[in-house]
């Protein structure tokens, strides 16, 4: 089948032009497959969203090479809104060929303002539908209806009963497909014309994933009672019947065959939580057992088995999109958290199964990262893909109102599976906490000076070569980013070392200042626990749980909410339990001597050490790093420590180190 990419890719044959300037207002060249194909043809992308950063990269990586007659093919992507193309440097304009790609050219009969909001990952399906349907010229609402029909399977005339509506929203929320607000507006508008849906909170169910799941969670006990009564148990749960807070009908057809597959998966993956119920004995042998608390140990094992089945079927392939790994990683984290809630002796036959799946995931992720990771940093930051995209996403949130305030909590070293442990403890202490969980990619090598610094700089590590070995400039980089967004320095704060209850007085003093609108907070506690850990991943989970129970994070959130801040949480890298493969005998030649990564000033020195560790991975500096940053990464789950040692470490390319949480934390009465 023809692809929307065909017309773009035909322009990028090898060595056709040394410098190509592309007007790309819709970011089509930043789509993952397009980037991969262009790189495969020998081109490298640059952007012109920041003239200073563009000039630095262009001069240092390419112009200086061309001046000695070495040929490098480069596609320069210009993405702009109001800027004229003549704002580009004169020498770039005169030395380049020029191209232009827009969505309007791809979909001439659809409304451009509507399709411009469609996520690029959905363009394949939309384009194929467009070619098959061959629509006449469509206006705005007709285009929205076309998009809803072909991307969300929304056919209004087929929504005839509650199960049809619920199937639609569950399919949408489970897939995490990005629905532009204009498209959601149209869906809600059409659904509200159905009089039988009036008691449903349609707007919330369509737009708000957390509301939808909270609604289902609240109705689940009522369904269990109704199911039990149908089995003539004679047991009622009147307390659950009187505890409804969220608007909408009381009865939900959970047992409909179209919904049961979603319900079971949502319980397995932790989106819905199993509950106590007086009819547990009668219902324990039914399909509804997936949402019942019975024996804690048996519940964990049953859920872990179900998750392993799901994970085995869905391990992403080497050529999957990055979103495939961002969807897989939270499920893997849930399974890992469950695995360490159980004692080794309780796992039984699952031990070998987990080990086999572990190897499969490690191999698949490494193969994918070596092929596809290099293009991630150029992804548009509409929805953050990498850590350095987060500040731009926060800036858009801040722009929603003059009174908006943002707090970014960076928990150094927090892996996704440890976030699961931390989140579950946090919800026990603060039941009114809401958590919108996403995931992003950390920078490789996954060390603090590279990855955490990229968060506060809002830039790839390539742009801070002078400080890449330290975190001392984080406050300066954070301030500079927000000043560039139009804030005054007095409105920006950076706080480091908020680890225990005693540190909160400092935070309280800062956030109580009415002038402050942006706060970056570094929490080192998890990283400190990791570097002293001798009991492996199980010990990490136990210590994270104990720290959470101390209440530092819960009280920190209270301070932020009481001062009017919207709170976001992330981590600079995760960690893994590793096995020593031996220490390199290298004297002082390495600029960084980490357990999972060593960094050398040139390729010759790195190659000499690799000869002694042939399976170690030479990570290319072209992956967004300074040109003289030559990283050698320990293979698999090994580390450059003495044979026999099993430390918990970071710096490498495992899924647990690279994919980290990005979470918006809210409080129900204050969440905006």
Buried (B, 14 or more C-beta within 10 A) or exposed (E): EEBBBEEBBEBBEEEEBBBBBBBBBBBBBBBBBBBBBBBEBBBBBBBBBBEEBBBBBBEBBBBEEBEEEEEBBBBBBBBBEEEEEEEBEEEBBEBBEEBEBBBBEBBEBBBBEBBBBBBBBBBBEBBBBBEEEEBEEBEBEBBBBBBBBBBBEBEBEEBEEBBBBBBBBBBBBBEEBBBBEBBBBBBBEBBEEBEEBEEBBBBBBBBBBBBBBBBBBBBBBBBBBBBBBEEEBEBEBEEBEEEBEBEBEEEBBBBBEEBBEBBBBBBBBBBBBBBEBBBBEBBBEBEBBBBBEBEEEEBBBBBBBBBBEBBEEEBBEBEBBBBBBBBBBBBBBBBBBBBBBBEEEEBEEBEEBBEEBBEEBBEBBBEBBBBBBBBBBBBBBBBBBBBBBBBBBBBEBBEEEEEBBBBBBBBBBBBBBBBBBBBBBBBEBBEEBBBBBBBBBBBBBBBBBBBBBBBBBBBBBBBBBEBBBEBEBBBEBBBBBBEEBEBEEEBBBBBBEBBEEEBBEEBBEBBEEEEBBBBBBBBBBBBBBBBEBEEBBBBBBBBBBEBBEEBBBBBBBBBBBEBBBBBBBBBBBBBBBBBBBBBBEBEEBBBBBBBBBBBBEEEEBBEEBBEEBEEBBBBBBEBBBBEBBBBBBBBBBBBBBEEEBBBBBBBBBBBBBBBBBBBBBBBEEBBE
